[in-house]
Every structure is written in C-alpha cells, then in structure tokens.
Amino acid sequence: MDQPPFFGAGFGTAWNALFWVIRAIAIIAAAYFVYQAAIRRKRAALNIGPNWWVLFTLVGGVWTLLVYWLMEHSTLSVHRDSDAS
C-alpha cells in the first residue's frame, strides 16, 4: 500500500529515525540512572559493580533498568536498607 501523497516519500524514514534517536536517549538515560543508583549504594545488585550495570543496561536497554529496579528498589528486593535493627 502506497503512502498518501501529502506525506511525502521520506515521512516514514523521518519517523523511524526519530524513534531510534528517542530510544537511544532513553537507553543512555537509563544507564545513567542505574549507574547513579549503583554508586550510591554500598552493595549493588548481585554484587556487580556499577560499570557492569551500565554495560548491561546499554546492551539490554530499558528492560535491564526494570530488572535492576526489581532487584534493588522494589518490595521484591531481598536486601533492604532499613534504619531499624
């Protein structure tokens, strides 16, 4: 099916490029937030250093951010930082 003539030939290409740029920005932002959270904590998730978490996030994308959050900050986390002893 052809595109309508008022959109032009490059309309799909422009939206596709915009999608990938926004996705790359989101992945880099997720890696930054994972790194910041990992260096603030004394023990990162699974005792993996912050640099490794950045690498995993850049490769795995936003899904790795979800995994990190589930392991560190959610109520499903095994170890919680609490002031009460």
N, C-alpha and C positions, 0 to 999 in steps of 0.2 A: 504494500500500500504506500503510495507516494505521499509526501508531506504536502500540506496546503501551501499554495504559492506565497501567501503573505508572511510565512515564517522564514522563508529563505532556505538555501541549501545548507548553511552552516549552523542552523538553530540547534539541532541535536548535538553537534560537536561542541558547541559552546556550553550547553548544559552539562554534558558529560565531563568536560574539563573543569567546570565549576564544582561538580560533585566531587571529583578527585582532589581538588585543592582543599575543599572544606573537610574532606575525610582526612587528608594529611595533617591539616591543622589540628583536628580533633585528636588524632593519634599522638602527635607531638605534645599537645596539652595534657593528655592522659599520662604520658610518660613523665612529664614534668611533675605532675601532682603525685604520682606513685613515688618518684624519687624524693620529693619533699617529705612525704609521709614516712618513707622508709628511713631517712636520716634523722627524723625527729624521734623515732622510737629506738630504744636500746637494742631490741631484737626484732629484726624484720621477719616477715612470714617465712616459715620453713628454714630459718637461719640462713637465708640467701641475702647477700649484700645488695645495697641499693642499685649499684651499677648493673647487676644481673637483672634486677626487676625492670630497669629501664630498657635493657635489651629485649627482655621477654615482651614488654609492652609494645615496643616498636615492631616486633615481629608479629605478635598476636593481636595487636590492635586494642580496641576498646573492650573486647571480651576479657583480656588479661586484667584490665582495670577492675572489671566486675569480680574476677577471681580473687584479686588482691584485696578488694574491699570485703568480700565474704570471709576471707581468712583473717583479716586484721580488725575490721571495724564493726562488723555486724554482730548481732546477738548469737550467731552460729560460731563465733570465734571461740576457740578452746581457751586461750590465754587472754585475759582482760586485765588492763591496768586499772586497779582499783586502790583507793586510799585506805579502805577498811581492811584490817588484817584479821 
